[in-house]
Amino acid sequence: MSAAFATAASLYERVRRVVPPMEWPTFAGDIEAILALKRERNAVILAHNYQTPEIFHCVADIVGDSLALARKAMTVEADVIVLAGVHFMAETAKLLNPDKTVIIPDLGAGCSLADSITAEDVRLMRRRYPGVPIVTYVNTSAAVKAESDICCTSGNALAVVKSLGAPRVIMLPDEYLAKNIAAQTKVEIISWKGRCEVHERFTAADIRALREAHPGVTVLAHPECPPEVVAEADFAGSTAAMSDYVGRHKPARVVLMTECSMSDNVAVEHPGVDFVRPCNLCPHMKRITLANIRAALEENRHVVTIDRRVAERARWAVERMLFA
């Protein structure tokens, strides 16, 4: 048995509560290969919280929500970054590491929010509301970020809005995130009509049904959910904030109103907590697999490139967010 395979086998103990034994043999070979390829290419894997457990817990070097990945991407010393997430995340990693090779395993890993707005749309909003600062969610293309004054994530959106000191702010493109932030501040927020195809499906009725079926359950909601869902929840926050909540409060039973794999990944860290899983999958996140991570490293395919002038403007908006 190779040292890498032995390492892969030992990793199963970490995920055995969420990965059935019959599935593990289909993962072990790719895990072994990926561990070896990372050493050969001096590569690191950044994985979003919505990645499946065999990626998140077994091959990733850096994990977290969009804000955490953006911050940690600035400290990466490897030659190659593999972004196990969606395309805008890979672009953000490239913006912060212009001299490194950044790879996304599947170019089709997109985002309904990113697809809901274009750079021209942002320019139109600026003409319609002259002088009003534009805050753009990181779930957007580099071209959209380049037209913005500052970026934000679900974890720091309120702080970013307050940091501008303006009475009115345009927040793009997530309609629900904008409305949920507006409920927490006196700043007038002008929103767009973008929505996350995962979070928009949750309803307040879903939460009431969950509470009836699981008495005493603690409900945590992502701020991309509709405002009525956030109002019904016990806590609302980014994926990192939800994970932190579970760690701090150790609820006996909890439900996370967000992408399905998030519950699996948090459950690994908190075996004493019972997770109820309403399974809304992100089809884009699920395009990332061990097999295409391995292929991307082997073939150096799907390398992320960004126009230099766009990258310069977009990098400024992202870096301004990180230090807001």
Secondary structure as GFF3:
##gff-version 3
##sequence-region A 1 324
A	DSSP	alpha_helix	3	15	.	.	.	ID=ss1
A	DSSP	alpha_helix	24	41	.	.	.	ID=ss2
A	DSSP	beta_strand	43	48	.	.	.	ID=ss3
A	DSSP	alpha_helix	53	56	.	.	.	ID=ss4
A	DSSP	beta_strand	62	64	.	.	.	ID=ss5
A	DSSP	alpha_helix	66	73	.	.	.	ID=ss6
A	DSSP	beta_strand	80	84	.	.	.	ID=ss7
A	DSSP	alpha_helix	87	96	.	.	.	ID=ss8
A	DSSP	beta_strand	101	103	.	.	.	ID=ss9
A	DSSP	three_ten_helix	114	116	.	.	.	ID=ss10
A	DSSP	alpha_helix	119	128	.	.	.	ID=ss11
A	DSSP	beta_strand	134	137	.	.	.	ID=ss12
A	DSSP	alpha_helix	142	146	.	.	.	ID=ss13
A	DSSP	beta_strand	150	152	.	.	.	ID=ss14
A	DSSP	alpha_helix	157	163	.	.	.	ID=ss15
A	DSSP	beta_strand	168	172	.	.	.	ID=ss16
A	DSSP	alpha_helix	175	182	.	.	.	ID=ss17
A	DSSP	beta_strand	188	191	.	.	.	ID=ss18
A	DSSP	three_ten_helix	199	201	.	.	.	ID=ss19
A	DSSP	alpha_helix	204	213	.	.	.	ID=ss20
A	DSSP	beta_strand	218	221	.	.	.	ID=ss21
A	DSSP	alpha_helix	227	232	.	.	.	ID=ss22
A	DSSP	beta_strand	235	236	.	.	.	ID=ss23
A	DSSP	alpha_helix	239	249	.	.	.	ID=ss24
A	DSSP	beta_strand	253	257	.	.	.	ID=ss25
A	DSSP	alpha_helix	260	269	.	.	.	ID=ss26
A	DSSP	beta_strand	274	276	.	.	.	ID=ss27
A	DSSP	three_ten_helix	285	287	.	.	.	ID=ss28
A	DSSP	alpha_helix	290	299	.	.	.	ID=ss29
A	DSSP	alpha_helix	308	322	.	.	.	ID=ss30
###
